[in-house]
Amino acid sequence: MRVAQSPSGSSTAICTRFWQRGVSSGSVPPDPLRGSLPSPFPRLSSRPPVPRASPGTPPPRFLRSPAPRPSSVAHRLRVRLLERPQQPRQLPGEVLTGGPVGARGRDRGRSRRDRRRRQQQQQQSREAEAEETERGHGETVPPPEPPPGSYGAAAPPVFTMNFEGLDPSLAEYAPALHPALDPVLDPHLNPSLLQNVELDAEGVPLEGIAVPDSVHIVEGMYSELHTAVSEVGVPVSVSHFDLHEEMLWVGNHGGHATSFFGPTLERYSSFQVNSSDDIRQIQSLENGILFLTKTNLKYMSRGGLIIFDYLTCTASCSRTAALCSLPRSPPVLCPSQYTVEVPGITIMRQSNRFFFCGHTSGKVSLRDLRTFVVEHEFDAYSGSLSDFDVHGNLLVTCGFSSRMNGLACDRFLKVYDLRMMRATTPLQVHIDPFFLRFIPTYTSRLAIISQTGQCQFCEPTGLANPADIFHVNTVGPLIMTFDVSASKQALAFGDSEGCVHLWADSPEVTFNAYSRETDFALPCMVDTLPHLDWNQDLVPLSLIPVPLTSETLLSDWPAANSAPAPRRAPPVDPEILRTMKKVGFIGYAPNPRTKLRNQIPYRLKEADNEFDSFNQVPESPIGREEEPHLYMVVTIKYSKLGLEDFDFKHYNKTLFAGLEPHIPNAYCNCMIQVLYFLEPVRCLVQNHLCQKEFCLGCELGLLFHMLDLSRGDPCQGSNFLRAFRTIPEASALGLILADSDEATGKVNLGRLIQSWNRFILTQLHQETQEQEGPQAYRGAGSSSFGSSRDSVIGQLFSCEMENCSMCRCGKETVRVSSTLLFTLSYPESTEKPVKDYEFAQILKRSICLEQNTQAWCENCEKYQPTVQTRNIRCLPDVLVINCEVNSSKEADFWKTQAEYAFQRAMMRRGGFEITKGKEISLGEWKELGNPDTGHSYPSVEELKNIWIPHAIKMSLTKNKELDVCNWSESDELSPSDDPDSVYVYDLMATVVHILDSRTGGSLVGHIKVGETYHQRKEGVTHQQWYLFNDFLIEPVDKCEAVQFDMSWKVPAILYYARRNLNAKYNLVIKNPIEASVLLAEASLARKQRKCHATFIPLMLSEMPQAGDLVGLDAEFVTLNEEEAELRSDGTKSTIKPSQMSVARITCVRGQGPNEGVPFIDDYISTQEQVVDYLTQYSGIKPGDLDAKISSKHLTTLKSTYLKLRFLIDVGVKFVGHGLQKDFRVINLMVPKDQVIDTVYLFHIPRKRMISLRFLAWYFLDLKIQGETHDSIEDARTALQLYRKYLELSQGGSEPDDFRKVLKALYEKGRKLDWKVPEPDSQSSPKRKAPREPPSPPGPLPAPPHPALSLADGAVFPPVLPL
């Protein structure tokens, strides 16, 4: 006989049971609970006998009985259900552990004599029943022993529980709560339900039940999808849908946890969490699962490994709620304990505003999320609280009410509005509610579940419809737990017999919107050996198992033939050494996260004598089947803060600047980088400045200046692309793409970038060649690169061509032209296989092109077939080649020629020919990469897919005949070669098209960055190849630039630069922007008058100097609205941000007698359509930017941009509020030491940013930004705030005092909800503590223009001293 102790420690026998093995067929075990608890089931004497299998005979999986008799398996399952002790009924707000608390509650208050008398009656009843059963049947199957902890009922999911505060009167309600039910087996029970289930206590497995096919699921309506068993006979205590993977977790009263994968409920893992206590709550985290039991909080991996185990106090903390602060990795921090009132908390929920606590007394308290102080309290029910849920502004509860000295289930759900903090109309339902959950999909539906399995859906603010009720067919009589998946597509029910039921609204249901992949156990690989590819150098030979032998292995080389070569430790990162702090002999430094954890890159190449870090480039990814990650389309992930929290350093660890791709027509980013890293082009465009409003040369020079200033931060070419969209020739050539074309990927980017390459060279050549009249900007003289008739673009790229046309009549026509680039022309041969060509042969054929075409003959006076030939007269300094690989025919030609080139390379290095189908031994491959043979290639992969050379030698003979041949980078010209007619070109850049059928692909560039760029950025003299993929910049091997796998990487443009090109040109940059740009200028507005002027231009005596303060503010308008998508969980994801354009720029004087007076207040004219003027925030009204009707001082963006560029070059310090966004939209790169942003001056780290309006009210007692924003007012206020900051911080000498001021500022802001109070309602702290204002330094001089007035006709206000 086994006695289960009650939780209180008394020796009362909760359940008794005879356990017999090998007894005679006449021995009948007594019913363990027939005397202690009233059974809701009929007696077993009327049941037919159950056959029992003989020992040692495995039971069949499916048993079927003859038609007249009931199924033996079904009957046996029914007998087990009836003979199993009835689970004690759960009281409202109570969690049962160890023993039936319901029985204990009924016994409470009764005398020992009554209990002893009742036990004797129960024992007599069991014996009489056993005798009757023995007489009626020859053999009775003894019921199996229930697992430990199976005698308690489950409670609603709770996080923490108080046992001492339960009301004893709750026990009297138990019989009425659970009416007697006759357990009928579910006819649609899944046959796989009871598979892979452990044996019961007697060693007899529980057979499956043959059932018909599953019920068809109607889309959009919840129906039962699958049912599975966690542990037979042990009630389910809690269920939980995993928030990170497609799994359902189930915990039972025996302390066992089981997980099921996917909608088919395949068993994933199963392990014991606690040996005796039930699992009360399950919570999924990223790296594991939290399990809460009565005595501990355990954190385990999804496979069952313990990460940590925290023991909770149970005796001394009867009225405390323990909330553990969990870091991402163990150990657990010390928990914070908060004392709560009697009787305690049973249910807890959390929203973004409050922490909700449900009490057993029927109350719901709302606590602050930070301090856990009670702020509101609702008295929901007079008896007890069963469950509640929160969604949005609604709180819905269900529970029990006190009626007739007992408890009754209340069918009215209490609904509370959290906005007004009061109850609304209660919701009446047609079932006894025990669980409830919000299921917000299209509407805020509410699911109400009773313990008997009834479920009803209704709206919390509507009426419940009886037609919306359905029933959950459970194996056990009671529903013990209920949960809803994060996607709201699946419902999980756990019953008292250990079964879990999955209901779904579609067959292909997912538990989460975005689940990560689940790790499964790897299959055993002992029986099957993997296939080894001998052509792969990195395949480990250890994959082949070898037998154990005592003989000497072939790989066991004698010591005479081998020498140990230890692997040298990599050098310590200089950043670690720089930031290291030593304590004794141990150094501590933050992890720069430049390398993978516990991993060191294994260099396969032979150690070179050079130890330059730039030679350590990643392995070439060519030859892999998947697309390398460096070539994928990089996108910016926008958050609520925009780009402030996006980590660009993850994509670019160099000091070179990338370009952002979200701007329209940003497909040309890679070509902009190519032109920038051509030193003569970079210097040319930065010296160029003209009077045209939209000049690509000027805008490119301004963009290159930003790239020079950047230290790894990305730039954006918004102003350059804005001017590019206004060029008529670009639109005519189809170079300007619509947003729909870029999004759908219907454009051939390879052909498009080649057209853009031809266009930009032609446009820059024309703009730098034009002879301009009077300079628009004084001091912007002609370029230092030569006369205007022969531009530097022409000197670099142009070469004269002689075109000869020969008619068949003998008439020859010769004309001379010039070209800036060449297009490859491929032979049109139909013979198979394709002939072997070197790249130099195809290049010579394309330059000296000969073709037959129809042309006009003046001699014949009609169109005649003519032979046209082209010859070159001079060689360019930069050879630009458009590859024209626009079809599969050209791609196959490149692929074939690369195979021929690979065979030639192998023959030169190995001395044998490689043909298709020929197998090469491992020794031959090793010999190819042996450094002793003079080969510097460590891997054969670096020789594949290469056709173009790294260098080309071109020469013109005296007869003007062109000679082209492949050349080596290390070879120099012989002394006999004439340097004026023999050029050696080194490959400088390649632009490739990355194919992607889904998005149309992307364009990336491989650029060989020269020594001058490394010297400016990093202070070293070095050359290195880099991959430029928008804002992703990565050093690559030189072979990477010439390897083209035509299946995904197609060449588009090649740039070859003449060796020692920079020595020919003057590379001095003379800043063409002078102080005259700040002087007065005419307005574009026709109706603008002097009386409407809002600023006073600077005089010559007021020109700013380095270190001067300038107040700055800018206003913007919207050109394109942002594109966002709404996720299934209700959050918004920004796909493409809104495109802003600067509309007004204001600069005010920061010192001097006219401090605070603006000297720039320009409205920027725009030719693009404005979709939103943002008048409430910008003060810009429709018509202010139109030159025909505007009364403002209207200028071009280029004019105002040059003013700001001059101020930056001088070295002034800009003072403003939120200048980071202003400079970003203006497209300016300002050094950080020249920016003073008040949004960061008055900011505590990890706290919110404070608005300029609130700061002005708090510190300056000013009410600004009333109806609209005014940039003059904002700039002045920022200057005054900076003066106030210097006063409070005493120039930064008293940081502790200033921190106290900031804390008081944030405390005041929280009290006022960061809103400036209305006039006369509350004064600012400055007005509360008045003090004498500082005396002005002296009378202000009269303005230089006495007649100057504001736009409304008022006299210009005097400037108060700051």
Secondary structure as the mmCIF struct_conf table of DSSP 4:
data_model
#
loop_
_struct_conf.conf_type_id
_struct_conf.id
_struct_conf.beg_label_comp_id
_struct_conf.beg_label_asym_id
_struct_conf.beg_label_seq_id
_struct_conf.end_label_comp_id
_struct_conf.end_label_asym_id
_struct_conf.end_label_seq_id
HELX_LH_PP_P HELX_LH_PP_P1 ALA A 4 SER A 6
TURN_TY1_P TURN_TY1_P1 PRO A 7 SER A 8
BEND BEND1 ILE A 14 ILE A 14
BEND BEND2 ARG A 21 GLY A 22
TURN_TY1_P TURN_TY1_P2 SER A 25 GLY A 26
HELX_LH_PP_P HELX_LH_PP_P2 PRO A 29 ASP A 31
TURN_TY1_P TURN_TY1_P3 PRO A 32 SER A 36
BEND BEND3 LEU A 37 LEU A 37
BEND BEND4 PRO A 40 PHE A 41
HELX_RH_3T_P HELX_RH_3T_P1 LEU A 44 SER A 46
BEND BEND5 ARG A 47 ARG A 47
HELX_LH_PP_P HELX_LH_PP_P3 PRO A 48 PRO A 49
HELX_LH_PP_P HELX_LH_PP_P4 ALA A 53 SER A 54
TURN_TY1_P TURN_TY1_P4 PRO A 55 GLY A 56
HELX_LH_PP_P HELX_LH_PP_P5 THR A 57 PRO A 60
BEND BEND6 ARG A 61 PHE A 62
TURN_TY1_P TURN_TY1_P5 ALA A 67 PRO A 68
BEND BEND7 ARG A 69 ARG A 69
HELX_LH_PP_P HELX_LH_PP_P6 PRO A 70 SER A 71
HELX_RH_AL_P HELX_RH_AL_P1 SER A 72 GLU A 83
BEND BEND8 ARG A 84 ARG A 84
HELX_LH_PP_P HELX_LH_PP_P7 PRO A 85 LEU A 91
TURN_TY1_P TURN_TY1_P6 PRO A 92 GLY A 93
BEND BEND9 GLY A 98 GLY A 99
HELX_RH_AL_P HELX_RH_AL_P2 VAL A 101 ASP A 107
TURN_TY1_P TURN_TY1_P7 ARG A 108 GLY A 109
BEND BEND10 ARG A 110 ARG A 110
HELX_RH_AL_P HELX_RH_AL_P3 ARG A 112 GLY A 136
BEND BEND11 GLY A 138 GLY A 138
HELX_LH_PP_P HELX_LH_PP_P8 VAL A 141 PRO A 147
TURN_TY1_P TURN_TY1_P8 PRO A 148 TYR A 151
BEND BEND12 PRO A 156 PRO A 156
BEND BEND13 PHE A 159 THR A 160
BEND BEND14 PHE A 163 PHE A 163
TURN_TY1_P TURN_TY1_P9 GLU A 164 GLY A 165
HELX_RH_3T_P HELX_RH_3T_P2 PRO A 168 TYR A 173
HELX_RH_AL_P HELX_RH_AL_P4 ALA A 174 LEU A 177
BEND BEND15 HIS A 178 HIS A 178
HELX_LH_PP_P HELX_LH_PP_P9 VAL A 184 ASP A 186
TURN_TY1_P TURN_TY1_P10 PRO A 187 HIS A 188
HELX_RH_3T_P HELX_RH_3T_P3 PRO A 191 LEU A 194
TURN_TY1_P TURN_TY1_P11 GLN A 195 ASN A 196
HELX_LH_PP_P HELX_LH_PP_P10 VAL A 197 LEU A 199
TURN_TY1_P TURN_TY1_P12 ALA A 201 GLU A 202
BEND BEND16 GLY A 203 GLY A 203
HELX_LH_PP_P HELX_LH_PP_P11 VAL A 204 GLY A 208
HELX_LH_PP_P HELX_LH_PP_P12 ASP A 213 VAL A 218
TURN_TY1_P TURN_TY1_P13 GLU A 219 GLY A 220
BEND BEND17 MET A 221 MET A 221
STRN STRN1 SER A 223 VAL A 229
BEND BEND18 SER A 230 GLU A 231
TURN_TY1_P TURN_TY1_P14 VAL A 232 GLY A 233
BEND BEND19 VAL A 234 VAL A 234
HELX_LH_PP_P HELX_LH_PP_P13 PRO A 235 PRO A 235
STRN STRN2 VAL A 236 PHE A 241
BEND BEND20 LEU A 243 GLU A 246
STRN STRN3 MET A 247 ASN A 252
TURN_TY1_P TURN_TY1_P15 HIS A 253 GLY A 254
BEND BEND21 GLY A 255 GLY A 255
STRN STRN4 HIS A 256 PHE A 261
TURN_TY1_P TURN_TY1_P16 GLY A 262 LEU A 265
STRN STRN5 GLU A 266 GLN A 272
BEND BEND22 VAL A 273 VAL A 273
BEND BEND23 SER A 275 ASP A 277
HELX_LH_PP_P HELX_LH_PP_P14 ASP A 278 ASP A 278
STRN STRN6 ILE A 279 SER A 284
BEND BEND24 GLU A 286 ASN A 287
STRN STRN7 ILE A 289 THR A 293
BEND BEND25 LYS A 294 THR A 295
STRN STRN8 ASN A 296 MET A 300
TURN_TY1_P TURN_TY1_P17 ARG A 302 GLY A 303
BEND BEND26 GLY A 304 GLY A 304
STRN STRN9 ILE A 306 LEU A 311
HELX_LH_PP_P HELX_LH_PP_P15 THR A 312 CYS A 313
BEND BEND27 ALA A 315 SER A 316
TURN_TY1_P TURN_TY1_P18 SER A 318 ARG A 319
STRN STRN10 THR A 320 LEU A 323
BEND BEND28 ARG A 328 PRO A 331
HELX_LH_PP_P HELX_LH_PP_P16 VAL A 332 PRO A 335
STRN STRN11 SER A 336 THR A 339
TURN_TY1_P TURN_TY1_P19 VAL A 342 PRO A 343
STRN STRN12 ILE A 345 GLN A 350
BEND BEND29 ASN A 352 ARG A 353
STRN STRN13 PHE A 354 HIS A 359
TURN_TY1_P TURN_TY1_P20 THR A 360 SER A 361
BEND BEND30 GLY A 362 GLY A 362
STRN STRN14 LYS A 363 ASP A 368
TURN_TY1_P TURN_TY1_P21 LEU A 369 THR A 371
STRN STRN15 VAL A 374 ASP A 379
BEND BEND31 SER A 382 GLY A 383
STRN STRN16 SER A 384 HIS A 391
TURN_TY1_P TURN_TY1_P22 GLY A 392 ASN A 393
STRN STRN17 LEU A 394 ARG A 403
TURN_TY1_P TURN_TY1_P23 MET A 404 ASN A 405
STRN STRN18 GLY A 406 CYS A 409
STRN STRN19 PHE A 412 ASP A 417
TURN_TY1_P TURN_TY1_P24 LEU A 418 MET A 421
STRN STRN20 ARG A 422 ALA A 423
STRN STRN21 LEU A 427 GLN A 428
BEND BEND32 HIS A 430 ILE A 431
STRN STRN22 PHE A 435 PRO A 440
BEND BEND33 THR A 441 THR A 443
STRN STRN23 SER A 444 ILE A 449
TURN_TY1_P TURN_TY1_P25 GLN A 451 THR A 452
BEND BEND34 GLY A 453 GLY A 453
STRN STRN24 GLN A 454 CYS A 458
TURN_TY1_P TURN_TY1_P26 PRO A 460 THR A 461
BEND BEND35 GLY A 462 GLY A 462
HELX_RH_3T_P HELX_RH_3T_P4 PRO A 466 ASP A 468
STRN STRN25 ILE A 469 HIS A 471
BEND BEND36 VAL A 475 LEU A 478
STRN STRN26 ILE A 479 VAL A 484
TURN_TY1_P TURN_TY1_P27 ALA A 486 SER A 487
BEND BEND37 LYS A 488 GLN A 489
STRN STRN27 ALA A 490 ASP A 495
TURN_TY1_P TURN_TY1_P28 SER A 496 GLU A 497
BEND BEND38 GLY A 498 GLY A 498
STRN STRN28 CYS A 499 ALA A 504
BEND BEND39 ASP A 505 GLU A 508
BEND BEND40 PHE A 511 TYR A 514
HELX_LH_PP_P HELX_LH_PP_P17 SER A 515 ASP A 519
HELX_LH_PP_P HELX_LH_PP_P18 ALA A 521 CYS A 524
BEND BEND41 VAL A 526 THR A 528
HELX_LH_PP_P HELX_LH_PP_P19 LEU A 529 HIS A 531
TURN_TY1_P TURN_TY1_P29 TRP A 534 ASN A 535
TURN_TY1_P TURN_TY1_P30 ASP A 537 LEU A 538
HELX_RH_3T_P HELX_RH_3T_P5 LEU A 541 LEU A 543
BEND BEND42 ILE A 544 ILE A 544
BEND BEND43 SER A 550 GLU A 551
HELX_LH_PP_P HELX_LH_PP_P20 THR A 552 LEU A 553
TURN_TY1_P TURN_TY1_P31 LEU A 554 SER A 555
HELX_RH_3T_P HELX_RH_3T_P6 ALA A 559 ASN A 561
HELX_LH_PP_P HELX_LH_PP_P21 PRO A 566 ASP A 573
HELX_RH_AL_P HELX_RH_AL_P5 PRO A 574 THR A 579
STRN STRN29 LYS A 581 VAL A 583
TURN_TY1_P TURN_TY1_P32 GLY A 584 PHE A 585
STRN STRN30 ILE A 586 TYR A 588
BEND BEND44 LYS A 595 LYS A 595
TURN_TY1_P TURN_TY1_P33 ARG A 597 ASN A 598
BEND BEND45 LYS A 605 LYS A 605
HELX_LH_PP_P HELX_LH_PP_P22 GLU A 606 ASP A 608
BEND BEND46 ASN A 609 ASN A 609
HELX_RH_3T_P HELX_RH_3T_P7 SER A 613 ASN A 615
HELX_LH_PP_P HELX_LH_PP_P23 PRO A 618 SER A 620
TURN_TY1_P TURN_TY1_P34 ILE A 622 GLY A 623
BEND BEND47 GLU A 625 GLU A 626
HELX_LH_PP_P HELX_LH_PP_P24 GLU A 627 PRO A 628
HELX_RH_3T_P HELX_RH_3T_P8 HIS A 629 TYR A 631
BEND BEND48 MET A 632 MET A 632
HELX_LH_PP_P HELX_LH_PP_P25 VAL A 633 VAL A 634
HELX_LH_PP_P HELX_LH_PP_P26 ILE A 636 LYS A 637
STRN STRN31 TYR A 638 SER A 639
TURN_TY1_P TURN_TY1_P35 LYS A 640 LEU A 641
STRN STRN32 GLY A 642 GLY A 642
TURN_TY1_P TURN_TY1_P36 LEU A 643 ASP A 645
HELX_RH_3T_P HELX_RH_3T_P9 PHE A 648 HIS A 650
TURN_TY1_P TURN_TY1_P37 TYR A 651 TYR A 651
STRN STRN33 ASN A 652 ASN A 652
BEND BEND49 THR A 654 PHE A 656
STRN STRN34 LEU A 659 LEU A 659
BEND BEND50 PRO A 661 PRO A 661
BEND BEND51 ILE A 663 ILE A 663
TURN_TY1_P TURN_TY1_P38 PRO A 664 ASN A 665
HELX_RH_3T_P HELX_RH_3T_P10 ALA A 666 CYS A 668
HELX_RH_AL_P HELX_RH_AL_P6 ASN A 669 TYR A 676
TURN_TY1_P TURN_TY1_P39 PHE A 677 PHE A 677
BEND BEND52 LEU A 678 LEU A 678
HELX_RH_AL_P HELX_RH_AL_P7 GLU A 679 ASN A 687
BEND BEND53 GLN A 691 GLN A 691
BEND BEND54 GLU A 693 PHE A 694
HELX_RH_AL_P HELX_RH_AL_P8 LEU A 696 LEU A 709
BEND BEND55 ARG A 711 GLY A 712
STRN STRN35 CYS A 715 CYS A 715
HELX_RH_AL_P HELX_RH_AL_P9 SER A 718 PHE A 724
TURN_TY1_P TURN_TY1_P40 ARG A 725 THR A 726
HELX_RH_AL_P HELX_RH_AL_P10 PRO A 728 ALA A 732
TURN_TY1_P TURN_TY1_P41 LEU A 733 GLY A 734
BEND BEND56 ILE A 736 ILE A 736
HELX_RH_AL_P HELX_RH_AL_P11 ASP A 739 THR A 744
TURN_TY1_P TURN_TY1_P42 GLY A 745 GLY A 745
BEND BEND57 VAL A 747 VAL A 747
HELX_RH_AL_P HELX_RH_AL_P12 LEU A 749 GLN A 769
BEND BEND58 GLU A 770 GLU A 770
HELX_LH_PP_P HELX_LH_PP_P27 GLN A 771 GLU A 772
BEND BEND59 GLY A 773 PRO A 774
BEND BEND60 ALA A 776 TYR A 777
TURN_TY1_P TURN_TY1_P43 ARG A 778 GLY A 779
TURN_TY1_P TURN_TY1_P44 SER A 784 PHE A 785
BEND BEND61 GLY A 786 GLY A 786
TURN_TY1_P TURN_TY1_P45 SER A 788 ARG A 789
BEND BEND62 ASP A 790 ASP A 790
HELX_RH_AL_P HELX_RH_AL_P13 VAL A 792 PHE A 797
STRN STRN36 CYS A 799 CYS A 807
TURN_TY1_P TURN_TY1_P46 ARG A 808 CYS A 809
BEND BEND63 GLY A 810 GLY A 810
STRN STRN37 GLU A 812 THR A 819
BEND BEND64 LEU A 820 LEU A 820
STRN STRN38 PHE A 822 THR A 823
BEND BEND65 LYS A 832 PRO A 833
HELX_LH_PP_P HELX_LH_PP_P28 VAL A 834 ASP A 836
HELX_RH_AL_P HELX_RH_AL_P14 PHE A 839 ILE A 847
BEND BEND66 CYS A 848 CYS A 848
STRN STRN39 GLU A 850 CYS A 857
TURN_TY1_P TURN_TY1_P47 GLU A 858 GLU A 861
STRN STRN40 LYS A 862 ILE A 872
BEND BEND67 ARG A 873 CYS A 874
BEND BEND68 ASP A 877 ASP A 877
STRN STRN41 VAL A 878 ASN A 882
BEND BEND69 SER A 887 SER A 887
HELX_RH_AL_P HELX_RH_AL_P15 SER A 888 GLY A 910
BEND BEND70 GLY A 911 PHE A 912
TURN_TY1_P TURN_TY1_P48 LYS A 916 GLY A 917
HELX_RH_AL_P HELX_RH_AL_P16 LEU A 922 LEU A 928
TURN_TY1_P TURN_TY1_P49 GLY A 929 GLY A 929
HELX_RH_3T_P HELX_RH_3T_P11 PRO A 931 THR A 933
TURN_TY1_P TURN_TY1_P50 GLY A 934 GLY A 934
BEND BEND71 PRO A 938 PRO A 938
HELX_RH_3T_P HELX_RH_3T_P12 VAL A 940 LEU A 943
TURN_TY1_P TURN_TY1_P51 LYS A 944 ASN A 945
STRN STRN42 ILE A 946 ILE A 946
BEND BEND72 ILE A 948 ILE A 948
BEND BEND73 HIS A 950 HIS A 950
STRN STRN43 ALA A 951 LEU A 956
TURN_TY1_P TURN_TY1_P52 LYS A 958 ASN A 959
STRN STRN44 LEU A 962 TRP A 967
TURN_TY1_P TURN_TY1_P53 GLU A 969 SER A 970
TURN_TY1_P TURN_TY1_P54 PRO A 975 SER A 976
BEND BEND74 ASP A 977 ASP A 977
TURN_TY1_P TURN_TY1_P55 PRO A 979 SER A 981
STRN STRN45 VAL A 982 ILE A 994
TURN_TY1_P TURN_TY1_P56 SER A 997 THR A 999
STRN STRN46 SER A 1002 VAL A 1009
HELX_RH_AL_P HELX_RH_AL_P17 GLU A 1011 GLU A 1018
BEND BEND75 GLY A 1019 GLY A 1019
STRN STRN47 GLN A 1024 ASN A 1029
TURN_TY1_P TURN_TY1_P57 ASP A 1030 PHE A 1031
STRN STRN48 LEU A 1032 PRO A 1035
HELX_RH_3T_P HELX_RH_3T_P13 LYS A 1038 ALA A 1041
TURN_TY1_P TURN_TY1_P58 VAL A 1042 VAL A 1042
STRN STRN49 GLN A 1043 GLN A 1043
TURN_TY1_P TURN_TY1_P59 MET A 1046 TRP A 1048
STRN STRN50 LYS A 1049 ARG A 1058
TURN_TY1_P TURN_TY1_P60 ARG A 1059 ASN A 1060
HELX_RH_3T_P HELX_RH_3T_P14 ASN A 1062 LYS A 1064
BEND BEND76 TYR A 1065 TYR A 1065
HELX_RH_3T_P HELX_RH_3T_P15 ALA A 1075 LEU A 1078
BEND BEND77 LEU A 1079 LEU A 1079
BEND BEND78 LEU A 1084 LEU A 1084
BEND BEND79 ARG A 1086 LYS A 1087
HELX_RH_3T_P HELX_RH_3T_P16 LYS A 1090 HIS A 1092
HELX_LH_PP_P HELX_LH_PP_P29 PRO A 1097 MET A 1099
HELX_RH_3T_P HELX_RH_3T_P17 LEU A 1100 GLU A 1102
TURN_TY1_P TURN_TY1_P61 ALA A 1106 GLY A 1107
STRN STRN51 LEU A 1109 ASN A 1120
STRN STRN52 GLU A 1123 LEU A 1126
TURN_TY1_P TURN_TY1_P62 SER A 1128 ASP A 1129
BEND BEND80 GLY A 1130 GLY A 1130
STRN STRN53 LYS A 1132 LYS A 1136
HELX_LH_PP_P HELX_LH_PP_P30 PRO A 1137 SER A 1138
STRN STRN54 GLN A 1139 ARG A 1149
BEND BEND81 GLN A 1151 GLY A 1152
TURN_TY1_P TURN_TY1_P63 PRO A 1153 GLY A 1156
STRN STRN55 PRO A 1158 ILE A 1164
HELX_LH_PP_P HELX_LH_PP_P31 SER A 1165 SER A 1165
BEND BEND82 GLU A 1168 GLU A 1168
HELX_LH_PP_P HELX_LH_PP_P32 GLN A 1169 VAL A 1170
BEND BEND83 VAL A 1171 VAL A 1171
STRN STRN56 ASP A 1172 ASP A 1172
HELX_RH_AL_P HELX_RH_AL_P18 THR A 1175 SER A 1178
TURN_TY1_P TURN_TY1_P64 PRO A 1182 LEU A 1185
TURN_TY1_P TURN_TY1_P65 ALA A 1187 ILE A 1189
BEND BEND84 LYS A 1192 LYS A 1192
STRN STRN57 LEU A 1194 THR A 1195
HELX_RH_AL_P HELX_RH_AL_P19 LEU A 1197 VAL A 1210
TURN_TY1_P TURN_TY1_P66 GLY A 1211 GLY A 1211
STRN STRN58 LYS A 1213 GLY A 1216
BEND BEND85 HIS A 1217 GLY A 1218
HELX_RH_AL_P HELX_RH_AL_P20 LEU A 1219 ILE A 1226
TURN_TY1_P TURN_TY1_P67 ASN A 1227 ASN A 1227
HELX_RH_3T_P HELX_RH_3T_P18 LYS A 1232 GLN A 1234
STRN STRN59 VAL A 1235 ASP A 1237
HELX_RH_AL_P HELX_RH_AL_P21 THR A 1238 LEU A 1241
TURN_TY1_P TURN_TY1_P68 PHE A 1242 PHE A 1242
TURN_TY1_P TURN_TY1_P69 PRO A 1245 ARG A 1246
BEND BEND86 LYS A 1247 LYS A 1247
HELX_RH_AL_P HELX_RH_AL_P22 LEU A 1252 LEU A 1260
BEND BEND87 GLY A 1266 THR A 1268
HELX_RH_AL_P HELX_RH_AL_P23 SER A 1271 SER A 1289
HELX_RH_3T_P HELX_RH_3T_P19 GLN A 1290 GLY A 1292
TURN_TY1_P TURN_TY1_P70 SER A 1293 SER A 1293
HELX_RH_AL_P HELX_RH_AL_P24 PRO A 1295 LYS A 1311
TURN_TY1_P TURN_TY1_P71 LEU A 1312 TRP A 1314
HELX_LH_PP_P HELX_LH_PP_P33 VAL A 1316 GLU A 1318
TURN_TY1_P TURN_TY1_P72 PRO A 1319 SER A 1321
HELX_RH_AL_P HELX_RH_AL_P25 PRO A 1325 LYS A 1328
BEND BEND88 ALA A 1329 ALA A 1329
HELX_LH_PP_P HELX_LH_PP_P34 GLU A 1332 PRO A 1336
BEND BEND89 PRO A 1337 GLY A 1338
HELX_LH_PP_P HELX_LH_PP_P35 PRO A 1339 PRO A 1343
BEND BEND90 PRO A 1344 PRO A 1344
TURN_TY1_P TURN_TY1_P73 PRO A 1346 ALA A 1347
STRN STRN60 SER A 1349 SER A 1349
TURN_TY1_P TURN_TY1_P74 ALA A 1351 ASP A 1352
BEND BEND91 GLY A 1353 GLY A 1353
HELX_LH_PP_P HELX_LH_PP_P36 ALA A 1354 ALA A 1354
STRN STRN61 VAL A 1355 VAL A 1355
HELX_LH_PP_P HELX_LH_PP_P37 PHE A 1356 PRO A 1361
#
